[in-house]
Amino acid sequence: MSKGAAHCGVSQSAASQHVQEVERRLGQIVFDRTKRPLQLTEAGKLYAEFCRDVLRREEELSLTLEAMKGNVTGSVRVASIYSIGLSEMSRLQAEFSTRFPAASLHVEYMRPEKIYEAVRDDTADLGLVSYPEQSREIAAIAWRNEEMQVAAPPSHALARRDELLPADLNGESFIGFDEDLRIRRELDRFFRSHGIEVNLLMHFDNIQTIKEAVALGSGISILPAHTMQAEIEQGRLVAVPLHAPELMRPVGIVHRKRKAFNGATRAFLELVGSPPA
């Protein structure tokens, strides 16, 4: 109840009074107050679905009226993982502002699980994630598959190779990802399938920190090639192709199912090359 009140910008007392007024008007109890946390009764579920339908229809009306104006307006809220945001969101924001001056793009960077939470709670219109996952509430749009390559400091022996085989990584000092991340599980599966054992020296929750550790000579890593361009141009990293075509990082865009996109959101999707279905 307190979370709902905060979301609506009212006090918990005001929210409780509103619920009581709804129950009086309907002649039905909408919350089962004997359970913690509160649960909707069958009548409450029917009323909640009715409210969702009203909100969807109101949103669709607003979008239809907006489309009649013939120009892209409104705002789009994007939650992005750090590796996408730091490598290309500045460029996308500048291009979006130039092409759609009457619209606004707001970007926030967060961990993957927080992105799904923001999309479910409708505090973000779109989420940019790796290894996108669909659910009962979340839909996913495929964006691209990123090639994974070996990241090494220029002084490393492997940095002088034109291509590496999986077996070449055996015994190497390795900088990895935290265990709770999907990319870590995929890399561990890759190592097991090829019988590779690396010396995991340290692990982090984001690509930027891993790149810094590799550039300082702490070890090698396997990262999406797309994320290493700036460090390669600066001469701080070398990316060596790895003969492992099965090792790719899928990147996608997630959104709440049945969400009606406004003009700004559709414009952003078209800008990144993933028009809505």
Secondary structure, DSSP 8 states (H G I E B T S, - for coil): -HHHHHHHTS-HHHHHHHHHHHHHHHTS--EETTSSS-EE-HHHHHHHHHHHHHHHHHHHHHHHHHHHHTS--EEEEEEE-HHHIIIIIHHHHHHHHHH-TTEEEEEEE--HHHHHHHHHTTS-SEEEEES----SSEEEEEEEEEEEEEEE-TTSGGGG-S-B-GGGGTT-EEEEE-TTSHHHHHHHHHHHHTT---EEEEEESSHHHHHHHHHTTS-BEEEEGGGGHHHHHTTS-EEEEBS-TT-EEEEEEEEETT----HHHHHHHHHTT----
